[in-house]
Amino acid sequence: MKRSPQLLRLADSVLLPGFEGRTPPDWLRRRLGEGLSGVVLFSRNVGTPSELAELTAALRAERPEAVIGIDEEAGDVTRLEASTGSSRPGNYALGVVDDVGLTEKIAYGIGLDLAASGVNVNFAPAADVNSNPRNPVIGLRSFGADPELVARHTAAWVRGLQAAGVAACAKHFPGHGDTAVDSHHGLPSVAASLEQLHKVELLPFRAAIAEGVQMIMTGHLLVNAYDPDLPATLSSRILTGLLRDEMGFQGVTITDAVEMAAIVERYGIGGGSVRAVAAGADLICVGGENAGDEVVVTIREAIADAVAEGTMPEERLAEAARRVEALTTWTGSFPVPEPAAVRETLTLGAHLDGHTAAAMALDGHGAPAPDLDGHVGLDGHAGATALLDGVPSSGYADGNGHVPPGLAAARRAIRIAGADPGAVLPLAAAPHVVELTPLMNLAIDKHMPWGVGEPLGKLLPGTTVTRAGEEEAGELDETVLRSAADRPLVLVVRDAHRHPWQTDALNRLLTARPDAIVVEMGLPGRTDLGAVHIATHGAARVCGQAAAEVLTGLLPVTP
């Protein structure tokens, strides 16, 4: 059997590549016209909402039924607001609040924004149970460490997003939470027993399937209880035996980015793609780091050759194409707005809900975090917990003093620990802020968390900010202590428990300045560090805004 044009078109129908720029390149227009299933968008493709709508309209001009997917998790992982930071909290903050109605509203608002921009698939929510607090890639992207909590919020997210006409995609099947390796850089291994997998990792995916989730994304994980030899993305035991036959999923299965090291270092990009489709994947996601026509040709030819040579049945490829077609029939049942109708600002209602949830996550109610030994809970740490009362106006209010409900909720969500927070807050003068914040551990769209220094500087003119990564952290003490000699010192960290260099810098600076305030914008670990310890449960922009208001006294601290 030769690599016929018909077979190549069939191979095109299971590919979802990325591309460079904010307008479709010629190769992509041509491929879409020839039968390419669609595209995956990254922040490099996203400008204003109107520009994004024009881009998606141009893609649909070549293929009206195109799958147009994006990673809009909110919180730390945002494409729509990549240039400004998210106005919505991430999953972990939503889990802390533990209000499934709020989670559903957040997802619905995201769906409205995506639908208005012409995007019909969102690679969210992350349904991973973050049972390993040292996980380098999930963390705040998870709703929490309690599988039942993660399950109910996963279902709520799917419900909300799909009510807006955007297909949800639960990830990273069968669960990336109990790992210590980032699959962008290596092959993680999950050592859980079958019993544990069904009680923990698989529970949220069952909830998503019961809610009618349209898509599930595979994780590049070695799940020993099911297949000790092949990562889940390439394992028929997992993608077909477990997901299809045992769990009853009938929607589209898509791979995580196939160019990740966990796949390409062992099987190559073409070989890995062939193995994934043969195992049961219906769409190959590619193009985060390998965007362009060349990689599309490599994969489509590898798939076509596998069928032509008899190493993969043509029916498996045809089955995948039918599932993708069923997805586009579902997404096509919802209207796509005209680009001219899209406003330059995102959906107001969604932003208000986002602010609300971010603030609620700060009070420590709801989902507890796992401690460094893997135990759930923050009890036993020294210090008192205080909640925050709302006030009628702030630096982020409109001209009439109206505070968005979302920001009001973000205020309520901050957790504060300390012997007597009221003795330290509000700040008596403009502080020196040190942000010991690492780059996100994602291989694509790396960015710093939005932090506290910028919003604090707007509220307290004269605030100075030092940002230090691992290379600079060891040499900042003298400069920082000199600058902060006669004023408050605020130390901002992200996942300090996972980064010894952050912990070392904290210990040095706190030894010299025990009155310093610590703001943790990642997973909470120790809450007894600093004269006052503030946990935001997220690094979204709204979380930093809420923390800045606490520091300046716009948000009074009450015992």
Secondary structure, 3 states (H helix, E strand, C coil): CCCCHHHHHHHHCCEEECCCCCCCCHHHHHHHHHCCCEEEECHHHCCCHHHHHHHHHHHHHHCCCCEEEECCCECCECCCCCCCCCCCCCHHHHHHHCCHHHHHHHHHHHHHHHHHCCCCEECCCECCCCCCCCCCCCHHHCCCCCHHHHHHHHHHHHHHHHHCCCEEEEEEECCCCCCCCCCCCCCCEECCCHHHHHHCCCHHHHHHHHCCCCEEEECCCEECCCCCCCCHHHCHHHHHHHHHHHCCCCCEEECCCCCCHHHHHHHCHHHHHHHHHHHCCCEEEECCCCCCHHHHHHHHHHHHHHHHCCCCCHHHHHHHHHHHHHHHHHHCCCCCCCHHHCCCCCCHHHHHHHHHHHHHHHHCCCCCCECCCCCECCCCCCCEEEEECCCCCCCCCCCCCCCCHHHHHHHHCCEEEECCHHHCCCCCCCCEEEEECCCCCCCCCCCCCCCCHHHHHHHCCCCEEEECCHHHHCCCHHHHHHHCCCCCEEEEECCHHHCHHHHHHHHHHHHHCCCCEEEECCCCCCCCCCCEEEECCCCCHHHHHHHHHHHHCCCCEEC
